[in-house]
Amino acid sequence: MEISEKGPLHTLSAQNRLAEALQKPPVEPAGLHDRGAEKDMVSLTQSGLDFKTAAQQSHSLPEIREDRVNQIKRQLEAGTYRVKVHRVAVRMIEETQENNQVLAHIDTNS
């Protein structure tokens, strides 16, 4: 059984890659310090720092929410699981609109 729900957490892998990139020390050309060059400084806004913290904390979250999977399994076995058809329909419409926007963007850039 696979539970796949698109939502705000769907983009966590991209956020995790960004957070990992922010954690890596910058690569400097060999001998840069020998010439007395100044280092560039980067400072993040508060929202950038918040994002970095959230991305780091997301690494500690389990990839599969076992509690939720077990809850749905129990509901399926008991016959009490109900699909929220309105939610499914809304998501299908939203995804179709997103796909249409991507296709329109591709068509205009060809």
ROBA-46167 format. One record per residue: residue in three letters; x, y, z of N, C-alpha, C, O, CB in turn; residue number from 1. Coordinates in steps of 0.05 Angstrom, whole numbers, plus 5000, padded with zeros to 4 digits. Atoms other than C-alpha are relative to their C-alpha. Glycine has a CB too. Example, Ala and Ser with C-alpha at 12.3 -4.5 7.8 and 13.67 -1.06 7.14 Angstrom:
2
  residu   n_x   n_y   n_z  ca_x  ca_y  ca_z   c_x   c_y   c_z   o_x   o_y   o_z  cb_x  cb_y  cb_z  num
     Ala  5018  4976  5000  5246  4910  5156  5018  5024  5000  5039  5024  5013  4980  5001  5025    1
     Ser  4984  4976  4999  5273  4979  5143  4985  5022  5014  4995  5044  5018  5009  5009  4971    2
END
This chain:
110
  residu   n_x   n_y   n_z  ca_x  ca_y  ca_z   c_x   c_y   c_z   o_x   o_y   o_z  cb_x  cb_y  cb_z  num
     Met  5017  4976  5000  5000  5000  5000  5018  5025  5000  5037  5027  5015  4981  5000  5024    1
     Glu  4984  4975  5001  5027  5068  4982  4982  5023  5004  4961  5025  4991  5015  5002  4972    2
     Ile  5015  4976  4995  5001  5133  5009  5016  5023  4989  5038  5029  4999  4994  5003  5031    3
     Ser  4986  4978  5012  5020  5190  4966  4983  5025  5000  4962  5025  4986  5009  4993  4971    4
     Glu  5016  4975  4999  4994  5259  4982  5018  5023  4995  5039  5027  5008  4986  5002  5028    5
     Lys  4984  4977  5007  5021  5321  4950  4991  5023  5019  4967  5026  5024  4996  5008  4970    6
     Gly  5006  4978  4983  5025  5381  4995  5025  5017  5005  5044  5014  4991  4988  4991  5027    7
     Pro  4977  4982  4995  5072  5432  5026  5026  4984  5005  5048  4995  5000  4994  5018  5023    8
     Leu  4976  5015  4994  5120  5377  5048  5011  4985  4975  5032  4973  4976  4995  4980  5022    9
     His  4991  5013  5024  5125  5350  4977  5026  5010  4989  5041  4995  4975  4978  5003  4978   10
     Thr  4975  4988  5011  5183  5396  4962  5023  4999  5020  5043  5013  5017  4995  5029  4993   11
     Leu  4979  5001  4979  5224  5377  5023  5027  4991  4988  5048  5000  4998  4992  4981  5022   12
     Ser  4975  5009  5010  5276  5341  4981  5016  5023  4988  5040  5025  4991  4997  4978  4979   13
     Ala  4986  4976  5011  5292  5406  4944  5009  5018  5023  5031  5029  5021  4981  5015  4981   14
     Gln  4992  4984  4977  5293  5443  5010  5024  4988  5015  5041  5002  5024  4976  5004  5020   15
     Asn  4978  5013  4987  5339  5391  5040  5026  5004  4985  5047  5008  4997  4994  4970  5003   16
     Arg  4976  4995  5016  5387  5398  4982  5011  5028  5004  5035  5032  5006  4995  4994  4970   17
     Leu  4992  4973  4995  5388  5473  4993  5013  5003  5027  5034  5016  5030  4975  5019  4997   18
     Ala  4989  4999  4973  5400  5465  5067  5028  4987  5001  5046  4998  5014  4981  4987  5020   19
     Glu  4974  5013  5001  5457  5417  5053  5021  5017  4987  5044  5019  4995  4998  4973  4986   20
     Ala  4982  4983  5014  5487  5465  5004  5009  5024  5018  5031  5033  5017  4988  5011  4974   21
     Leu  4994  4978  4982  5483  5520  5057  5020  4992  5022  5034  5008  5032  4975  5012  5012   22
     Gln  4983  5010  4979  5520  5476  5107  5028  4995  4991  5047  4995  5008  4988  4975  5012   23
     Lys  4973  5007  5010  5579  5460  5062  5017  5025  5000  5008  5046  4993  4998  4988  4972   24
     Pro  4982  4977  5001  5639  5505  5069  5006  5007  4971  5008  4990  4954  5026  4994  5016   25
     Pro  4994  4992  5027  5654  5546  5008  5027  4990  4991  5046  4988  5007  4999  5031  4997   26
     Val  4974  5009  5011  5709  5521  4962  5015  5024  4990  5004  5040  4975  4995  4979  4977   27
     Glu  4983  4977  5007  5765  5571  4954  5023  4991  4982  5034  4969  4986  5010  5015  5025   28
     Pro  4978  5007  5017  5817  5570  4899  5026  4998  5017  5029  5013  5037  5004  5021  4978   29
     Ala  4975  5004  4986  5886  5547  4922  5016  5026  5000  5017  5039  4980  5016  4977  4988   30
     Gly  4983  4977  4998  5931  5602  4947  4985  5027  5003  4998  5048  5002  5017  5002  4976   31
     Leu  5015  4975  4998  5875  5653  4955  5009  5016  5025  5012  5041  5023  4970  4994  5002   32
     His  4992  4986  4976  5896  5670  5026  5029  5010  4999  5037  5029  5012  4997  4982  5025   33
     Asp  4973  4992  5002  5968  5675  5006  5003  5028  4988  5022  5042  4993  5016  4980  4983   34
     Arg  4998  4974  5013  5953  5737  4965  4987  5022  5017  4986  5045  5008  4987  4999  4973   35
     Gly  5011  4979  4983  5919  5773  5022  4972  5009  4991  4964  5031  4999  5018  5023  5002   36
     Ala  5027  4992  5010  5850  5775  4988  4980  4999  5023  4983  4982  5041  4991  4982  4977   37
     Glu  5021  4999  4980  5790  5792  5030  4979  4979  4993  4975  4972  4970  4987  5028  5003   38
     Lys  5021  5019  5004  5735  5741  5040  4973  5015  4996  4969  5036  5008  4998  4980  5024   39
     Asp  5027  4990  5003  5664  5755  5016  4984  4991  5024  4988  4969  5034  4988  4992  4973   40
     Met  5018  5007  4978  5612  5755  5071  4972  4998  4990  4963  5013  4973  5003  5021  5023   41
     Val  5028  5004  5007  5542  5729  5065  4984  4999  5026  4992  4986  5045  4995  4974  4984   42
     Ser  5017  5001  4976  5487  5742  5116  4972  4993  4990  4962  5004  4970  5001  5026  5016   43
     Leu  5028  5008  5007  5418  5710  5115  4980  5017  5015  4985  5026  5038  4996  4971  5006   44
     Thr  5022  4986  4986  5354  5746  5131  4989  4981  5021  4996  4958  5022  4978  5009  4980   45
     Gln  5012  5017  4979  5314  5721  5190  4983  4978  4987  4984  4955  4997  4982  5017  5019   46
     Ser  5016  5022  5013  5267  5683  5143  5019  4980  4988  5012  4956  4987  4982  5012  4978   47
     Gly  4981  5019  5011  5328  5652  5110  5012  4982  5022  5015  4958  5018  5023  5015  4986   48
     Leu  4990  5016  4977  5355  5630  5178  4978  4981  5010  4984  4958  5017  5008  5019  5023   49
     Asp  5022  5017  4992  5286  5603  5196  4997  4977  4981  4993  4954  4989  4973  5016  5001   50
     Phe  5002  5021  5020  5284  5564  5131  5023  4980  5004  5018  4956  5003  5002  5012  4972   51
     Lys  4977  5018  4996  5354  5536  5144  4995  4982  5024  5000  4958  5023  5026  5017  5003   52
     Thr  5006  5016  4976  5333  5514  5214  4979  4979  4995  4981  4956  5003  4991  5019  5023   53
     Ala  5021  5019  5007  5269  5482  5188  5010  4978  4983  5003  4954  4987  4976  5015  4986   54
     Ala  4989  5020  5017  5307  5446  5134  5017  4981  5015  5016  4957  5010  5016  5013  4977   55
     Gln  4983  5017  4984  5357  5420  5184  4983  4981  5018  4989  4958  5021  5019  5016  5018   56
     Gln  5017  5016  4983  5301  5396  5230  4985  4979  4984  4978  4958  4995  4980  5018  5015   57
     Ser  5014  5020  5017  5267  5361  5172  5016  4975  4996  5004  4954  4990  4992  5012  4973   58
     His  4983  5024  5003  5326  5313  5168  4994  4980  5022  4998  4956  5018  5029  5008  5001   59
     Ser  5006  5018  4978  5304  5284  5235  4973  4987  4997  4967  4968  5013  5003  5015  5026   60
     Leu  5026  5012  5004  5234  5268  5210  5002  4974  4985  5019  4971  4967  4982  5020  4985   61
     Pro  4999  5025  5014  5220  5197  5188  4989  5004  4972  4971  5020  4967  4983  4979  5015   62
     Glu  5010  4998  5027  5210  5187  5114  4972  4989  4997  4956  4999  4981  5019  4985  4981   63
     Ile  5027  5012  5001  5149  5143  5126  4988  5004  5028  5000  4997  5048  5001  4970  4992   64
     Arg  5014  4996  4975  5099  5162  5180  4986  4974  5008  4963  4969  5001  4980  5023  4999   65
     Glu  5011  5027  4992  5089  5092  5210  4974  5002  5015  4956  4985  5011  5021  4985  5016   66
     Asp  5025  4998  4984  5035  5116  5258  4977  5004  4981  4955  4993  4985  5002  5023  5020   67
     Arg  5022  4994  5019  4993  5143  5200  4994  4976  4983  4971  4970  4977  5008  5024  4982   68
     Val  5003  5024  5017  5005  5081  5157  4984  4979  5016  4966  4967  5006  5027  4989  4991   69
     Asn  5014  5020  4983  4983  5036  5215  4972  5008  5005  4954  4991  5006  5015  4997  5026   70
     Gln  5028  4991  4995  4922  5079  5229  4983  4994  4975  4960  4984  4978  5000  5030  5006   71
     Ile  5016  5005  5025  4899  5074  5156  4997  4970  4996  4975  4961  4987  5014  5013  4976   72
     Lys  5003  5029  5003  4913  4999  5155  4978  4989  5018  4961  4973  5009  5027  4986  5007   73
     Arg  5021  5008  4981  4869  4990  5217  4973  5008  4989  4953  4992  4991  5005  5012  5027   74
     Gln  5025  4991  5011  4814  5031  5184  4991  4984  4976  4968  4977  4974  5002  5030  4992   75
     Leu  5006  5017  5023  4818  4991  5120  4990  4972  5008  4970  4962  4998  5024  4997  4981   76
     Glu  5007  5026  4990  4815  4925  5158  4972  5001  5013  4957  4981  5011  5021  4990  5020   77
     Ala  5026  4997  4986  4755  4950  5199  4978  5009  4981  4954  5009  4988  5003  5019  5023   78
     Gly  5020  4990  5019  4720  4978  5137  4990  5028  5007  4969  5036  4998  4977  4981  5000   79
     Thr  5008  4973  4992  4718  5048  5167  5014  5022  4986  5009  5045  4990  5003  5003  5030   80
     Tyr  4985  4980  5015  4766  5082  5120  4982  5013  4979  4969  4998  4964  5026  4988  4987   81
     Arg  5017  4986  5020  4730  5135  5079  5018  5019  4984  5033  5035  4996  4977  5015  5015   82
     Val  4986  4982  5018  4759  5171  5020  4986  5027  5000  4961  5028  4998  5002  4989  4971   83
     Lys  5012  4973  5000  4748  5246  5023  4999  5009  4971  5018  5022  4961  5018  5020  5018   84
     Val  5003  4996  5029  4722  5253  4952  5003  5029  4992  5014  5035  4971  4974  4989  4990   85
     His  4998  4971  5007  4717  5329  4954  5029  5008  4999  5038  5022  4981  4985  5017  5021   86
     Arg  4972  4993  4999  4790  5334  4974  5015  4988  4975  5033  5002  4964  5013  4989  5026   87
     Val  4987  5012  5024  4811  5286  4918  4993  5016  4975  5010  5021  4958  4990  4970  4997   88
     Ala  5008  4985  5023  4770  5324  4867  5014  5027  4998  5023  5036  4977  4970  5004  5000   89
     Val  4987  4974  4999  4799  5391  4888  5029  4998  4992  5039  5014  4976  4998  5013  5028   90
     Arg  4971  5004  5007  4870  5364  4884  5004  4993  4971  5023  5001  4958  5012  4978  5018   91
     Met  4998  5007  5028  4857  5334  4815  4997  5026  4983  5012  5029  4963  4978  4980  4992   92
     Ile  5004  4975  5015  4832  5402  4790  5025  5018  5003  5035  5029  4983  4975  5015  5010   93
     Glu  4976  4984  4996  4892  5438  4821  5023  4990  4984  5038  5005  4972  5007  5001  5031   94
     Glu  4978  5012  5015  4941  5389  4790  4997  5004  4970  5016  5009  4956  5002  4970  5007   95
     Thr  5005  4995  5029  4908  5396  4722  5007  5029  4993  5019  5034  4972  4971  4994  4993   96
     Gln  4993  4972  5005  4914  5472  4727  5030  5004  5000  5040  5019  4984  4987  5018  5021   97
     Glu  4971  4998  4999  4987  5466  4747  5013  4989  4974  5030  5001  4963  5012  4985  5024   98
     Asn  4990  5012  5025  5000  5420  4688  4995  5017  4976  5012  5020  4959  4987  4972  4996   99
     Asn  5006  4982  5022  4965  5467  4641  5018  5025  4999  5026  5034  4978  4971  5009  5001  100
     Gln  4981  4977  4999  5008  5525  4665  5027  4992  4990  5040  5008  4976  5001  5011  5028  101
     Val  4974  5009  5009  5071  5485  4654  5000  4996  4970  5019  5005  4956  5008  4974  5014  102
     Leu  5001  5004  5028  5049  5464  4585  4998  5026  4984  5010  5029  4963  4976  4982  4993  103
     Ala  5002  4974  5013  5030  5535  4567  5027  5014  5000  5034  5027  4980  4979  5018  5013  104
     His  4973  4988  4998  5099  5559  4590  5018  4987  4980  5035  5000  4967  5011  4997  5029  105
     Ile  4983  5014  5019  5133  5505  4549  4993  5008  4971  5011  5013  4955  4997  4970  5003  106
     Asp  5009  4993  5027  5091  5523  4487  5010  5028  4992  5017  5033  4969  4970  4999  4998  107
     Thr  4992  4972  5007  5109  5597  4492  5031  5002  4998  5041  5021  4986  4990  5019  5021  108
     Asn  4970  4999  5001  5184  5582  4501  5012  4983  4977  5036  4982  4975  5011  4992  5026  109
     Ser  4989  5017  5021  5190  5534  4442  5007  5016  4975  5016  5004  4955  4980  4979  4992  110
END
